[in-house]
């Protein structure tokens, strides 16, 4: 009997072994779930931003700009490590809104007061966003023009 069990074990096909070890084994990190969590968090961030955009009555290209910054830009923890992601998304929304209209104090907005977005936190997030845009922008051609004088 022992020899026949040994033969069955050795004759397992490669496809069976690939299927067996594709799933999570005890004590092993399953990378599939990590990607799902990350994707869920990104979608949650976008859903939250869309509700905040609707509350602030922002439409059109400004809405697209906000979503681009949130998806392609730095992560929320890179912008403000101690803030909730809702606060960071609101700061990005105000950044886009105020870049196209007159800036008003943040304390005038109920949403900013509820989420704890102060002028200090807002300016900190804007500084880090500015750093991100400086890295994205090519400055080599501009520097060469000024060196030729």
C-alpha positions as CSV (number, residue, x, y, z in Angstrom):
1,X,0.0,0.0,0.0
2,X,2.7,2.5,0.8
3,X,4.4,2.1,-2.6
4,X,1.1,2.8,-4.4
5,X,0.6,6.0,-2.4
6,X,4.1,7.0,-3.3
7,X,3.5,6.4,-7.0
8,X,0.3,8.5,-6.9
9,X,2.1,11.4,-5.3
10,X,4.9,11.3,-7.8
11,X,2.6,11.1,-10.8
12,X,0.8,14.4,-10.0
13,X,0.7,16.6,-13.0
14,X,2.4,20.0,-13.2
15,X,-1.0,21.6,-13.8
16,X,-2.3,20.1,-10.5
17,X,0.7,21.4,-8.6
18,X,0.3,24.9,-10.1
19,X,-3.4,24.9,-9.1
20,X,-2.6,23.7,-5.6
21,X,0.0,26.3,-4.9
22,X,-1.8,29.1,-6.6
23,X,-4.0,29.4,-3.5
24,X,-2.9,30.8,-0.2
25,X,-1.1,28.3,2.0
26,X,-1.0,28.6,5.9
27,X,1.4,31.3,6.9
28,X,1.8,32.8,3.4
29,X,0.8,36.3,2.3
30,X,-1.8,36.2,-0.4
31,X,-0.9,39.0,-2.8
32,X,-4.3,38.8,-4.6
33,X,-6.1,40.1,-1.5
34,X,-3.6,42.9,-1.1
35,X,-4.3,44.2,-4.6
36,X,-8.1,44.0,-3.9
37,X,-7.8,46.0,-0.7
38,X,-5.7,48.6,-2.5
39,X,-8.2,48.9,-5.4
40,X,-11.1,49.1,-2.9
41,X,-9.3,51.9,-1.0
42,X,-8.7,53.8,-4.2
43,X,-12.4,53.4,-5.2
44,X,-13.4,54.5,-1.7
45,X,-11.3,57.6,-2.0
46,X,-12.8,58.5,-5.4
47,X,-16.4,57.9,-4.1
48,X,-15.7,60.2,-1.1
49,X,-14.2,62.8,-3.4
50,X,-17.3,62.7,-5.7
51,X,-19.7,63.2,-2.8
52,X,-17.5,66.2,-1.6
53,X,-17.4,67.6,-5.1
54,X,-21.2,67.4,-5.3
55,X,-21.5,69.1,-1.9
56,X,-19.3,72.0,-3.1
57,X,-21.1,72.2,-6.5
58,X,-18.0,71.7,-8.6
59,X,-18.6,70.4,-12.2
60,X,-16.9,69.8,-15.5
61,X,-13.1,70.0,-16.0
62,X,-12.5,70.9,-12.4
63,X,-14.0,67.6,-11.3
64,X,-11.7,65.8,-13.8
65,X,-8.7,67.6,-12.4
66,X,-9.5,66.6,-8.9
67,X,-9.9,63.0,-9.9
68,X,-6.6,63.0,-11.8
69,X,-4.7,64.4,-8.9
70,X,-6.2,61.8,-6.6
71,X,-5.4,58.9,-8.9
72,X,-2.1,59.9,-10.4
73,X,-0.8,62.2,-7.7
74,X,0.9,61.3,-4.4
75,X,-1.0,59.2,-1.9
76,X,-3.0,60.7,0.9
77,X,-0.5,59.6,3.5
78,X,2.3,61.2,1.5
79,X,0.4,64.5,1.6
80,X,-0.6,64.4,5.2
81,X,0.4,61.5,7.4
82,X,-1.8,62.4,10.4
83,X,-4.9,63.4,8.4
84,X,-7.8,61.3,7.4
85,X,-8.1,60.6,3.7
86,X,-11.4,62.6,3.6
87,X,-9.5,65.6,4.8
88,X,-6.8,65.2,2.2
89,X,-9.3,64.8,-0.6
90,X,-11.1,67.9,0.5
91,X,-7.9,69.8,0.5
92,X,-7.2,68.7,-3.1
93,X,-10.7,69.8,-4.1
94,X,-10.3,73.2,-2.5
95,X,-6.9,73.5,-4.2
96,X,-8.5,73.0,-7.6
97,X,-11.5,75.2,-6.7
98,X,-9.5,78.1,-5.4
99,X,-7.0,78.0,-8.4
100,X,-10.0,78.9,-10.6
101,X,-11.9,81.2,-8.4
102,X,-11.4,83.6,-5.5
103,X,-10.1,82.0,-2.3
104,X,-12.4,82.3,0.7
105,X,-11.5,81.3,4.3
106,X,-11.9,77.6,4.9
107,X,-13.8,78.2,8.1
108,X,-16.6,79.5,5.9
109,X,-17.2,76.0,4.6
110,X,-19.2,73.6,6.8
111,X,-17.5,70.6,5.2
112,X,-14.0,71.9,6.1
113,X,-15.1,72.5,9.7
114,X,-16.6,69.0,10.0
115,X,-13.5,67.3,8.7
116,X,-11.0,69.4,10.6
117,X,-9.4,71.1,7.6
118,X,-7.6,74.1,8.9
119,X,-5.6,76.7,7.0
120,X,-2.4,75.2,8.4
121,X,-3.2,71.7,7.3
122,X,-4.3,73.0,3.9
123,X,-1.1,75.0,3.4
124,X,1.0,71.9,4.4
125,X,-0.9,69.7,1.8
126,X,-0.5,72.4,-0.8
127,X,3.2,72.6,-0.3
128,X,3.5,68.9,-0.8
129,X,1.3,69.0,-3.9
130,X,3.5,71.8,-5.3
131,X,6.6,69.6,-4.7
132,X,4.8,66.8,-6.7
133,X,4.0,69.1,-9.6
134,X,7.6,70.4,-9.6
135,X,8.9,66.9,-10.0
136,X,6.4,66.2,-12.8
137,X,7.4,69.4,-14.7
138,X,10.5,69.4,-16.9
139,X,12.7,72.4,-15.9
140,X,15.8,71.6,-18.0
141,X,14.7,73.7,-21.0
142,X,13.9,76.7,-18.8
143,X,17.2,76.5,-17.0
144,X,19.1,76.4,-20.3
145,X,17.3,79.6,-21.5
146,X,18.3,81.5,-18.4
147,X,21.9,80.3,-18.5
148,X,22.4,81.7,-22.0
149,X,22.1,85.3,-20.9
